[in-house]
Amino acid sequence: MTVIQPLTSHERTRWPRSLVALVIARAVNRLGSFAMAFLAVTLVEVHGASLTTAGAVVAAFGLATIPSRLLGGWLADTVGRRPTIVAGLVACAAAQLVIAASPGVIGALVGATLLGLAYEIYEPASQALIAECVEPERRPQAYGLYGAAMAVAGVGAGALAAIVGGVDLRLLFVADALTCLCAAALVLALVRDTSTPRSSQDRSGPSPWRDRRLLTMLALGTGFATAWILSTVALPLTVSARGHDAAATGWLLLVAALVTIAGQRLLRSAAGRPFPLMRAGLVLMAVGFAVIAYAAPFPLLALGCAIVALGEVLLLGPPIALVAGLATDVTRAGYLAAYGTCWGIAQTIGPMLATGLMSLGQPIVWLAGAGLCLVLAAITAAVARVCSPGPCPEPR
């Protein structure tokens, strides 16, 4: 009931059909996105690659996601939101099939790089479309629902990965390609494009890379994304080192998903106070990290993961809604693409940082993540003074 109600009503007002369709498409796509977690394992077990080579291939994927975001923003502002979303999902499906069909490491590297270049194309267009079909005061909750779709689908994704991966690891990429195509079909059939494609000469408004507010939000977002990547890399290693089997990590992820779904109600009044909510989210993440740093019993690990998940709820919707409000209609996808590069940066440096800190001791990586979150929380007041909500000034 908690999941269905927010999708259909909000203070007696229905969500737009396009938003509901995007949320469903995101959930369908998420069902198959577990494949990337098995890329390194596939390279080692199927193709006989060394761990160093597997790490280099995964790093190539991460680096390629940065220009992918920027390309997605440019396409969304040039040819439209819906065509960009569909093209990005179809391109992801094609790249996944290249990985699945690769006879060796070189083919897998080509496929992984192509996948990285396609992986984020649909994201800026999706985020811009949400901003344009929902009232500004409802954007934080709308983005929260969009993010929660990943958590909902993540509950079933692990089971699907276990079934398909037990047969052949390469089938994981085939399954991911199929979910991409299904999501593209849903968007094509149900989503109405809200944009008017314009040429670059017709576009107005400043470049996001010259907007101090956007760059400040990008720095804050990169810090949060890095902390999040640290936790995702360190969690399964920590659970294993403390004597729990691999299934325990799945249960912890389930706890986090349930908290993410239940926590969406906290975003109902987020539009008027994004920075206090972001500060609270960072503090909650720091507390959760500190609990996990020294927790050995499973209930304590679950408590730490639940606290972290609650903090993440407050850090996913409000920042994106705030960035969407900094741009004009014709530059919104470009702004969201520039902001989204924080995830590509974090995916590139986060895994290496996490494994390096883990080598110093299990608690170190969690305490480092907690310290990073507290530093970010301390500077949110200064960020708020720079990044006041509201659209960019119209060009003269």
N, C-alpha and C positions, 0 to 999 in steps of 0.2 A: 504493500500500500504506500509506503514511503517513497518508492521509486515511481509508481504510476501517477500519484497525485501531482508532484511538481511538473511532470511532463504535460499534464492536461490542464492545470489551473494554477493561478497565482492571484490570490485575493479576488476570486470569481472571474478572472480574465484568462482566457485560453492562451497558451503559447502559440505563435504562428506555426503553420504547417511546415514551413521550410526549416525552422529550428528543430521540430520534432523529427523530421526526416534526417537532418544532419546528425542528431544524437543517435538515432537508430543505425544510420550508416557507420558512424564512428564505432558503435558497439560491434557491428558485424565485422568491420575491418580489424578491430582489436582481437577478435577471436582467433585470427591467424597470425597476429604480429609477434607471437612467441618465437617464431622461427629464428629471428636475429639472435636471440639468446643462445641458440645452438650452433651459430655459424662457426665459432672456433672449434667446438667439439666435432662438427662435421668435417672440418679441414684436417683435424688430427686423426680421427678414427676412420674416415672414408677415404681420404686422399693421402694419408700418411705424412702430413706436414708436421714440422717441428712446432713447438709452442711459440717460438720467436716469430716464425713465418705466419702462424695463425694470428698472433697479436698484430702483426703488420697489416694483414688483410682487414682486420676489424678496425684498425686505426684509419685505414684508407676510406672505409665506409663512413666513419665519424667525420673526417675532414670534408668529405664530399657533401655532407648534409648542410654545410654552411652556405656554399653557393646555391644549393637547392632551395633554401628559404628565400634567398634574394631573387632567384629566378621566378619562384612562385608569386612573390609580391609584384614583380614587374608584369608577369602575365595576367594576374588578377586585375590590375589597374589598366591593362591595355586591351585584353580580349574579353574580359568579364570573369565573374566569380565561378559560375557553374561550369563553363568549358574548362577552366583551369583545374578545378577539383577533379573532374572526370579524367582529364588528360593525365594528371598526376597519379591517380589510382591505377589507370591502365598501364602507365609506364612502370610503376612499382610491380605490377603483376608480371610484365614482360621480363624485368630484371630478375625477379624471383625464379622464373622458369629457366633463365640462363644459369643461375646458380645450381638449380636442381639437375640440369642436364650436363653440367660441366664434367669433363672426364678427368680433370686434374686441378692442381692449385692455380695455374695461370687463368683458366676459365673461371674459377671461383672468384679470383681477384677482379677480373673484368666485370663479372656479375655484381659483386659487392660494391664496386665503385659506381657502376650504373645505378644500382639500387640507392646508394647514398645521394646521387644526383637527382633522383626522382622522389626520394623518401619524404621530403618536406614541401614539395610543390603545392600540395592541396591545402596545407595548414593556413598560410596567410589568407587565402581566398575564403576558407571556411570561417575563420575568425572575423574577417571583414563582413561577410554575409550576415553573420549573427548580429554584429553591431548595427547593421542597416535594417534588420527586420524586427528589432526589439528596441523598446524605449530605453534611453540612457540610464534611467534609474533601475532598470531590470537587468542591465547587462552583466553585472557581477554574478547574479544567480544563473543567468543563461550560460555564461562561460563555465560556471561551476557544474551545471548539468552536463555540459559537453565533456568536461573532464571526468565527471562521475561515470559517464558511459564506459570509459576505459576500465574503471574499477569493477563495474557490474560484469562486463564481458570477461575481465581477467579471472573471475571466479571459475568460469567454464573453460578458459583457455588452457589452464594447467592440465585439466583432465584430458582435453583434446590432444595436447602435446604428448602426454604419457601414452595415449593409444596409438597415435600416428608414429611417434618417434620410436616406439617399440618394434615397429615393422621395418622402417628404413628412415634414417634421419633426413634423407633428401626429400622425402614426401612432406616434411614439414614446410618446405618452401613451395611445394605444389599447393598445399592447403592454404598457405598465406596468399598465393596468387589468386586462388579462387575467391577468397573473402574480399580481396581488393576489387575484383571484377563485380562481385555482388554489391559491394558498397557503391561502386560507380553506377551500376544500374539503378539503384535506389535514388541516388542524387539526380540522375538524368530524368527519372520518372516523376519525382515528387518535389524537387527543389526549384523554386522560382528565382531566377537571377535578379538581383536588386541593383546591379550596376549598369551604367551606360559606358560602354567601352570608348575610350578616347585616345587619340594619339598623344605622343609625348609632348608635342608642341601645344596641345590644348590643355595639358595638365597644369593645375595651379597649386600654390602652396610650396613651402620650403622643402628642401631635401631632408629626410630624416637624419642624415649624417651631419647636418648643420644645425640641428635643433638640440639645444643644450638639455632640454627636458627629456627628450627621447634618449639621449646618450647617458643621462643620469639614471634613468630607469633601466637601461641596458646593463649598466654596471651593477645595479642592485639585483637584477634578474640573473646575471651571470653568477653572482655569489650564491644565490639561493639554489640555482640549478646545479652548481658544483657540489653544494652540501647534499642535495638529493642524490646525485650520482654516487657520491662517496657511500651513502647508506645502501644503495641498491647493490653495489659491488661488494661491500663489506658484510651485508647481512647473511648470505648463505655461508660464507667462510666462517663467520662468527658462530653461527648455529652449529656448524659441523665441529668446530674446535671445542665447543662446550658440551660435546657428547650426545647431541641430538642427531637423528637421522635426517635424510633429505626431505622427507615428508613434513617435518616440523616447519621448514621454511614455507612450504605451501600453505600450512595452517596459519602461519603468521601473516602471509599475504592476504589470506581470506579475512582475517581480523581487520587488517588495514582497509580492505575494500568495503567491508560493512560499515566501518566508522566513516569512511569517505561518503558513502551514500547517506547515512543518518545525519552527517554534519552539514548537508546542503542547506538546511533551514537557517543556519547561522548567516547565510549570505543575503537574506531577504532585505536587509536594510544597509547593505554594504556600500551602495553608491555614495552615500553621504559621509562615510568615514573610512575610506580605503586604507589610509596610512595607519590609523590605530589598529585596524584588523590585521594588516600585514605585520605590524610590530608584535601583536599578540601571537600570530602564527609562527614567527621566527623564535619567540621565546618558548612556545610550546615544543617546537622542533628541538631546541637546545635541551629542554628538560627530558624529552623522550630519548635523545641521543645519550644523555648522561645516565639514564636508567639502563639502557642497553649496554653501555660500556662495562658495567659490572654485574649485569644480571646473568645468572646461570640457570636457575629454574625456568621452565617453559612459561609459567604464568607471568613472571616478571618480564620476560622477553616480550610476551604478548602485550603487557601493559605499556612497555616502552614503544612498541610499534603502533599501538592505538593512539598514544599521545602524539607521535610524529605525524600520523595520518590526519589527525584533527588539525594540526598546524598547517599541513599541506593544503587542506581545504581552504584556509584563509589566504593562501599564497598563490592559488592558481587563478581564481576568477577575478578578484579585484585589480591586480596589476594589468592584466590584459584589457579589462574594461577601461582602465585609466589611460593606457596607451592608445586605445581606439578613439578615446575622446580628445586626444591631442592633435589629430589629423583632420583634414577636410575629407569629404566623401571620395574625392578622386585620388587622394594619396593614402587612404587608410590602409590598404593592403600592403603598400610599401613600408609604412611605419610598423605594421605588425610583423612584416618579414624581417625588418632590421632588428626589432626587439627579439624576435624568435631565434636569432643567431646565438643568443646566450646559451641555448641548449646544445648547439653544435660545438661551441667552445668548451662547454662543460663535458660533453661526451668525448672530446679529444683529450683533455687534460685530467678529467676526473678519475678514470680507471687507473692510470699510471700513478696518480697521487694516492689513491686508495690502497693499491697494493704496496707502494713504498712505505706508507704509514703502518700498514698491517705488519710489515716485516719488523717494525720496532716494538710490536706488542699489540694485542687485540684492542685494548681500551684506547690506544692512542688515536686511531682513526675516528672513533666516536667522539672523543673529547675534542679533537681538532674540529670536527663538524659542529659540535656544540659551541665552541669558541667562535667559529665563523658566523654562526647564526646570531650569537649575542652581539658581535660587532656590527652586523647588518641591522639588528634591531636598534642599536644605539644611534645609528646614523639616519634612521627613517625620518626623524624630525627635520634634519637638514635637507633630505631628499624632498620632503613635502613642501618646503619653501621654494624649491626650484621647479617642481613638477605640479603646479596647481592645476586641478582638473579644468577642462574647458577646451574648446576647439582652437586650433591654430588661428592666429590672426589672418584675416583675408588679405591677399596680396593687393598692393596698391595699383 
